């Protein structure tokens, strides 16, 4: 380690500081670059149109002191302010879950310069806190909350875990996955705040019982013997907003649906027959098999679907223009410990978090409650195909 890197490491303050690689912007082609390290378990990442980077920390195995943060000038700063990040599990009876982040699972910046925050409000993936599940929009021009869309028990019932979100190009519709006990998709009309839970319990949104998520060649199980059970999780939206893609982590199959089939109810007082779950199920397309996967993103730069493969420490890619195109391993590196969530930067750089789920107290006895994690970046057109990628440790 160089003296410069040693001084950088020693100056970091737990969650308060990200360890930014000074070579991140000029990394040679074919490298996986560490952008930041965190003292708590990170899941979501997003890069706004102006290049600002945001991340989030769910309260899974510890009561993380920050839920949503901006990575700026080498530091992780609560966003939009300390008050919204003021929830603590230990003082839940004294803090209003309606206007505090309870258990944030993902953050996504849209084309209207808003940061969307998905609050599953289910610390430790357990009971959902009453009045906690919500979708929050933060205006990135003013850094203030512009809109909060609460979800009642009809949209986010007990046992739900709101996971990830995609926003339509016009900013008017949000699509979410629920990876909880009963998998589902959620469609939100942003202007009115109306939301509809669809395909709940459908085979396409539920875990595949024939699949066992493994790690190091062995089934990944909790200390009590339970395996990975996440339902619909990864989600991607085509650049034109016309097709939605999703799959379960405990699954292998990627599914898609025309978004027109999901949004026709928005302008109606009642849900037309053409937009019932039974009708929707008949419109679903099986795209192909990814194997167990977490994060999905369709890159604007090349239109390909990028897929995280946690049990392989890998990032894979699929061409969507053809049929049965299959997956190609783009980056495989043991440092990609549970590659979780993607975001694409303005210059086409892809960012991915490593949430180390297999290293957490959920699956490993004696694991620390506060789990160190990372944020990485790579140029998709330059990344190594298979084999370990070069990255700082």
JOVENMO-V163466 format. One record per pair of residues at least 12 apart in sequence whose ideal C-beta (glycine too) atoms are under 8 Angstrom apart, sorted by the first residue. I is the first residue (numbers start at 1). J is the second residue. D is the distance in Angstrom with one decimal. If there is no record, write none. Layout:
# JOVENMO-V163466
I:J:D
I:J:D
This chain:
# JOVENMO-V163466
4:22:7.4
5:392:7.9
8:20:8.0
8:22:7.8
12:37:7.5
14:39:4.4
15:38:6.3
15:39:4.8
15:40:5.3
15:57:7.4
15:64:7.3
15:65:6.1
15:66:5.8
15:69:7.9
15:76:5.9
16:75:6.3
16:76:6.0
17:74:6.3
17:75:5.2
17:76:6.5
18:35:7.7
18:36:3.5
18:37:6.7
18:38:6.8
18:71:4.9
18:74:6.2
18:75:6.6
18:76:5.2
18:375:7.6
19:34:7.5
19:36:6.0
19:37:4.2
19:74:8.0
20:35:6.5
20:36:5.9
20:71:7.7
20:74:5.1
21:33:5.7
21:34:5.3
21:35:6.3
21:392:6.2
24:377:6.5
29:379:6.6
29:382:3.8
30:382:5.5
30:383:6.4
30:384:4.9
30:389:7.3
30:390:7.3
31:378:7.0
31:384:8.0
31:389:6.3
31:390:4.9
31:391:6.5
32:331:5.7
32:333:5.7
32:335:7.3
32:336:7.5
32:376:5.5
32:377:7.7
32:378:5.0
32:383:7.2
32:389:3.9
32:390:6.9
32:391:4.3
33:376:6.5
33:377:5.1
33:378:6.7
33:391:6.4
33:392:7.6
34:335:7.9
34:374:5.9
34:375:7.5
34:376:5.8
34:391:5.7
34:392:5.2
35:53:7.6
35:71:7.7
35:351:6.7
35:374:7.9
35:375:4.5
35:376:6.2
35:377:5.1
36:55:7.7
36:71:5.6
36:76:7.7
36:374:6.8
36:375:4.4
37:372:6.6
37:373:7.5
37:374:5.3
37:375:7.8
38:55:7.4
38:57:7.3
38:76:7.0
38:372:6.7
38:373:5.1
38:374:7.1
38:375:7.5
39:370:5.9
39:372:5.9
40:57:4.7
40:62:6.6
40:64:4.5
40:65:7.8
40:66:7.7
40:370:5.4
40:371:6.8
40:372:8.0
40:373:7.2
41:57:6.3
41:58:6.8
41:60:5.9
41:61:7.0
41:62:7.6
41:64:7.3
41:355:5.8
41:356:6.8
41:360:6.6
41:370:7.8
41:371:4.4
41:373:5.4
42:55:5.3
42:56:7.1
42:57:5.7
42:340:7.7
42:353:4.9
42:354:8.0
42:355:6.1
42:373:4.5
42:374:7.6
42:375:6.7
43:56:6.2
43:57:7.5
43:58:5.5
43:105:6.0
43:106:6.6
43:340:5.4
43:341:5.9
43:353:6.2
43:355:5.1
44:56:4.4
44:104:7.4
44:105:6.6
44:106:3.8
44:107:4.6
44:108:7.6
44:118:7.8
44:164:7.6
44:340:7.8
44:341:4.9
44:353:6.9
45:107:7.2
45:341:5.5
45:342:7.6
45:343:4.9
45:351:5.3
45:352:7.3
45:353:4.9
45:375:5.9
46:107:4.9
46:108:5.0
46:109:4.6
46:115:7.0
46:343:4.5
47:109:6.8
47:343:4.8
47:344:6.8
47:345:4.4
47:346:7.1
47:349:8.0
47:351:6.0
48:109:4.1
48:113:6.9
48:115:7.0
48:140:5.7
49:109:7.1
49:111:7.1
49:113:6.5
49:346:6.0
50:113:7.9
50:140:7.6
50:346:7.4
51:345:6.5
51:346:5.6
52:70:6.3
52:72:7.1
52:109:7.9
52:140:7.0
53:70:6.9
53:71:4.4
53:72:7.7
53:351:7.3
53:375:7.8
54:68:6.8
54:69:6.9
54:70:5.4
54:71:7.2
54:79:6.3
54:107:5.0
54:109:6.9
54:115:5.9
55:68:7.8
55:69:5.6
55:71:6.2
55:76:7.4
55:107:6.9
55:353:7.0
55:375:6.5
56:68:5.0
56:69:7.3
56:104:4.4
56:105:7.1
56:106:6.6
56:107:4.9
56:117:7.2
57:69:7.3
57:104:7.3
58:103:5.2
58:104:6.0
58:105:5.4
58:120:7.4
59:89:6.1
59:102:7.4
59:103:4.8
59:123:4.3
59:124:7.0
60:103:7.8
60:123:7.5
60:124:5.9
60:125:6.5
60:360:6.7
60:362:7.0
61:124:7.1
61:360:5.4
61:361:4.3
61:362:6.6
61:367:7.5
61:369:5.0
61:370:8.0
61:371:6.6
62:369:3.9
62:370:4.8
62:371:7.6
63:88:5.6
63:89:4.6
63:90:6.2
63:123:7.8
64:370:7.7
65:85:7.8
65:88:8.0
66:78:5.0
66:85:5.2
67:84:7.8
67:85:5.2
67:87:7.0
67:101:3.7
67:102:7.8
67:103:7.6
67:104:4.4
68:80:7.8
68:84:7.3
68:85:6.5
68:101:5.8
68:104:5.6
68:107:6.1
68:115:8.0
68:117:5.7
69:85:7.9
71:375:7.4
79:115:7.6
79:138:7.3
79:143:7.3
80:138:5.1
80:143:5.1
80:144:6.0
80:145:6.2
81:143:7.9
83:100:7.6
84:99:7.1
84:100:6.1
84:101:5.8
84:145:7.0
85:100:7.6
85:101:6.0
86:100:5.7
87:100:4.1
87:101:5.9
87:102:5.4
89:123:5.3
92:129:6.8
96:131:7.9
97:121:6.1
97:129:5.0
97:130:7.2
97:131:5.1
97:132:3.8
98:131:5.2
98:132:7.7
98:134:7.4
98:148:7.4
98:150:6.7
99:148:7.2
101:117:6.7
101:119:5.6
101:136:7.7
102:119:5.7
102:120:7.8
102:121:4.0
102:122:7.9
102:123:6.7
102:129:5.2
102:132:4.3
103:119:6.6
103:120:5.2
103:121:5.6
103:122:5.5
103:123:4.7
103:129:7.8
103:132:7.6
104:117:5.8
104:118:6.7
104:119:5.3
104:120:7.5
105:118:5.2
105:119:7.6
105:120:4.8
105:161:7.2
105:162:6.3
105:163:5.5
105:164:7.1
106:118:4.5
106:163:6.7
106:164:4.6
106:165:6.0
106:341:6.5
108:164:7.7
108:165:5.3
108:166:6.8
108:167:6.4
108:343:7.8
109:140:6.9
109:343:7.9
110:167:4.1
110:171:5.5
111:167:7.7
111:169:6.1
111:171:6.4
112:171:4.2
113:139:7.1
113:140:4.5
113:141:5.7
114:137:4.7
114:138:6.5
114:139:6.1
114:140:6.4
114:146:6.5
114:171:7.2
115:137:7.2
115:138:4.4
115:140:5.7
116:135:6.3
116:136:7.1
116:137:5.6
116:138:7.9
116:165:5.7
116:167:6.1
116:174:6.8
117:135:7.2
117:136:4.3
117:137:7.8
117:138:6.8
118:135:6.1
118:162:5.2
118:163:7.1
118:164:6.7
118:165:5.0
118:176:6.5
119:132:6.4
119:133:6.4
119:134:4.9
119:135:7.5
119:136:6.6
119:162:7.3
120:133:6.4
120:156:7.7
120:160:7.4
120:161:4.9
120:162:4.3
120:163:7.1
121:133:4.6
121:134:7.1
121:156:7.6
121:162:8.0
122:160:7.3
122:161:5.3
122:180:7.6
125:161:5.7
125:180:7.9
127:158:6.6
128:156:6.4
128:157:7.5
128:158:5.4
128:159:7.4
128:160:6.1
131:150:6.9
133:150:7.2
133:151:4.3
133:155:7.4
133:156:3.7
133:160:7.1
133:162:6.0
134:148:5.7
134:149:6.2
134:150:4.9
134:151:6.1
135:148:7.6
135:149:4.4
135:151:7.3
135:165:6.9
135:174:6.2
135:176:7.4
135:188:6.4
136:148:5.1
136:149:7.6
137:149:7.8
137:190:7.7
147:190:7.5
147:193:7.9
149:174:7.9
149:188:6.2
149:190:7.4
149:193:4.6
149:195:6.9
150:193:7.8
151:186:7.6
151:195:6.0
154:197:6.7
155:186:6.0
155:195:4.8
155:196:7.5
155:197:5.0
156:178:7.4
156:186:7.8
157:182:7.7
159:180:5.2
159:181:3.9
159:182:6.4
160:178:5.1
160:180:4.2
160:181:7.5
160:182:7.4
160:184:7.7
161:178:6.4
161:179:5.2
161:180:3.9
162:176:5.7
162:177:7.7
162:178:5.9
162:186:7.2
163:176:7.0
163:177:4.6
163:178:6.5
163:179:4.3
163:230:8.0
163:232:7.3
163:233:5.2
163:235:7.7
164:176:6.8
164:177:5.4
164:233:6.8
164:234:6.8
164:235:4.9
164:295:7.9
164:341:7.2
165:235:7.3
166:235:5.5
166:236:6.7
166:237:3.9
166:244:7.2
167:190:7.8
167:237:7.8
168:237:7.2
168:241:4.6
168:259:7.2
169:239:7.4
169:240:7.0
169:241:4.5
170:241:7.2
171:190:6.6
172:189:7.1
172:190:5.3
172:191:6.3
173:187:6.8
173:188:6.7
173:189:6.5
173:190:6.4
173:241:8.0
173:259:7.3
173:263:5.7
173:266:7.5
174:186:8.0
174:187:7.5
174:188:4.1
174:190:5.9
175:187:5.9
175:188:7.6
175:235:6.5
175:237:6.6
175:244:5.5
175:259:7.4
175:262:7.1
176:188:7.1
176:235:7.4
177:205:7.6
177:231:7.9
177:232:4.2
177:233:5.7
177:234:7.3
177:235:4.9
177:246:5.7
178:197:7.5
178:200:7.7
178:205:7.5
178:231:6.8
178:232:6.2
179:230:4.5
179:231:4.8
179:232:5.8
179:233:4.4
179:248:7.4
179:249:7.0
180:231:6.4
181:231:7.5
182:200:5.4
182:201:5.1
182:206:7.4
182:231:7.2
183:199:7.9
183:200:7.3
183:201:7.1
183:202:7.5
183:205:3.5
183:206:4.6
183:207:7.3
183:231:2.8
183:232:4.1
183:248:6.3
184:197:5.2
184:198:6.6
184:199:5.8
184:200:3.9
184:201:7.4
184:202:7.8
184:205:5.5
184:231:7.8
184:232:6.7
185:197:7.7
185:198:5.1
185:199:5.2
185:205:6.4
185:232:6.6
185:244:7.7
185:246:6.7
185:262:7.3
186:198:7.3
187:262:4.9
187:263:6.4
187:265:8.0
187:266:7.9
189:263:7.9
189:266:4.6
192:266:7.8
194:266:7.0
196:265:6.2
196:271:7.3
198:262:6.7
198:277:5.9
198:280:6.0
199:277:5.7
199:280:6.0
199:281:6.8
200:277:7.3
202:277:6.7
202:281:5.8
204:232:7.7
204:246:7.6
204:253:7.6
204:255:4.6
204:281:7.6
204:284:5.6
205:231:5.9
205:232:4.0
205:246:7.3
205:248:7.0
206:231:5.4
206:232:7.7
206:248:6.6
207:229:5.7
207:230:7.0
207:231:5.6
207:248:5.3
207:249:7.9
207:250:3.8
207:251:6.3
208:248:6.4
208:250:6.1
208:251:4.3
208:252:6.1
208:253:7.1
211:250:5.5
211:251:5.8
211:252:5.5
211:292:6.3
212:227:6.1
213:227:6.4
213:228:3.9
213:249:6.8
213:250:5.9
213:292:4.7
213:310:7.5
213:311:5.9
214:311:5.1
215:310:7.6
215:311:5.5
215:358:4.8
220:311:7.4
220:358:5.7
220:363:5.9
221:363:6.9
222:362:5.9
222:363:5.7
223:363:7.8
223:365:5.1
227:250:7.4
228:249:6.2
228:250:5.2
228:292:7.5
229:250:5.8
230:248:6.4
230:249:3.9
230:250:5.7
231:248:5.1
231:249:8.0
231:250:7.5
232:246:5.3
232:247:7.1
232:248:5.5
233:246:7.8
233:247:7.2
233:248:6.1
233:249:4.7
233:294:6.1
234:246:6.4
234:247:5.5
234:249:7.4
234:293:5.6
234:294:5.7
234:295:5.6
234:296:3.8
234:307:7.4
234:308:7.6
235:296:6.1
236:296:4.0
236:297:5.7
236:298:4.9
236:305:6.1
237:259:7.5
237:298:6.9
238:298:5.9
238:320:7.7
239:298:6.4
239:300:5.4
239:303:6.7
241:259:6.1
242:258:6.4
242:259:5.9
242:260:7.4
243:256:5.3
243:257:7.3
243:258:6.0
243:259:6.6
244:256:6.5
244:257:5.4
244:258:7.9
244:259:5.3
244:262:6.7
245:287:6.7
245:296:6.2
245:298:7.5
245:305:6.9
246:296:7.5
247:290:6.3
247:293:6.0
247:296:7.3
249:292:5.8
249:293:6.8
249:294:5.6
249:310:7.7
250:292:6.6
251:292:6.8
251:293:7.8
252:289:4.9
252:290:6.4
252:291:5.0
252:292:6.6
253:286:6.0
253:287:7.9
253:288:7.6
253:289:5.7
253:290:7.4
254:286:7.6
254:287:4.3
254:288:5.6
254:289:7.2
254:290:5.1
254:293:7.7
254:296:7.9
254:305:7.8
254:307:8.0
254:318:7.8
255:284:5.4
255:285:6.8
255:286:6.2
255:287:6.5
256:284:7.2
256:285:4.8
256:287:5.2
257:280:6.8
257:283:5.8
257:284:5.3
257:285:7.1
258:283:6.6
261:275:7.1
261:279:7.7
261:280:5.8
261:283:4.8
262:275:7.7
262:280:7.2
287:318:8.0
287:320:7.4
288:318:6.8
288:324:6.2
288:325:7.1
288:326:6.8
288:327:7.8
290:307:5.2
290:309:7.5
290:316:7.3
290:318:7.3
290:327:6.3
291:309:6.3
291:311:7.6
291:312:7.9
291:327:7.8
292:309:7.2
292:310:6.6
292:311:5.7
293:307:4.9
293:308:6.1
293:309:5.9
293:310:7.6
294:308:4.7
294:310:5.6
294:338:7.2
294:339:6.9
294:340:5.4
294:341:7.4
295:307:7.4
295:308:4.2
295:339:6.6
295:340:5.6
295:341:4.5
295:342:4.7
295:352:6.8
296:308:7.8
296:342:7.2
297:342:3.8
297:343:7.2
297:344:6.4
297:350:7.3
298:320:7.1
299:344:5.5
299:348:7.1
299:350:6.7
299:380:6.2
300:344:6.2
300:348:7.6
301:344:7.0
301:348:3.8
301:380:7.0
301:381:7.8
302:380:6.8
302:381:7.2
303:320:6.8
303:321:7.1
304:317:5.2
304:318:6.6
304:319:5.6
304:320:6.9
304:380:7.6
305:317:6.9
305:318:4.5
305:319:7.8
305:320:5.4
306:330:7.4
306:342:5.9
306:350:6.4
306:380:6.9
307:327:6.7
308:336:8.0
308:339:3.8
308:340:6.4
308:341:7.8
308:342:7.1
308:352:6.5
309:329:7.9
309:339:7.3
310:338:4.5
310:339:6.2
310:340:7.7
310:357:7.1
310:358:7.4
312:329:7.5
312:332:6.4
313:332:6.0
313:333:6.0
313:334:5.4
313:335:7.6
313:336:4.5
313:337:6.7
313:339:7.4
314:329:5.4
314:330:7.7
314:331:6.5
314:332:4.2
314:333:7.8
314:336:6.6
314:339:7.3
315:329:7.8
315:330:5.1
315:331:4.4
315:332:7.7
315:336:7.0
315:339:5.9
315:352:6.6
315:378:7.7
315:383:7.6
316:328:6.4
316:329:5.3
316:330:6.1
317:330:4.9
317:380:7.3
328:385:6.9
329:385:6.6
329:386:4.8
330:380:6.9
330:383:5.1
330:384:7.8
330:385:6.3
331:378:6.1
331:383:4.9
331:384:6.2
331:389:5.0
332:386:5.7
332:387:6.4
332:388:6.7
332:389:7.4
333:388:5.0
333:389:4.5
333:391:6.4
334:388:6.9
335:354:7.2
335:374:7.5
335:376:7.7
335:391:5.7
335:393:7.1
336:352:7.5
336:354:5.7
336:376:7.2
337:354:5.1
337:356:4.7
337:358:6.8
337:359:6.3
338:354:5.9
338:355:5.0
338:356:5.5
338:357:4.4
338:358:5.8
338:359:7.9
339:352:5.1
339:353:7.4
339:354:5.7
339:376:8.0
340:352:7.1
340:353:4.6
340:354:6.5
340:355:4.1
340:357:7.6
341:353:5.1
341:355:7.9
345:377:7.5
348:379:7.1
348:380:7.1
348:381:7.7
349:377:5.3
349:378:7.2
349:379:5.9
350:377:6.7
350:378:5.9
350:379:7.6
350:380:5.3
351:375:6.3
351:376:7.0
351:377:4.9
352:375:7.6
352:376:5.3
352:377:7.6
352:378:7.8
353:373:6.8
353:374:7.2
353:375:5.4
353:376:7.7
354:373:5.8
354:374:4.9
354:375:7.8
354:376:6.6
355:373:5.7
356:371:5.5
356:372:7.4
356:373:5.4
359:371:6.3
376:391:7.1
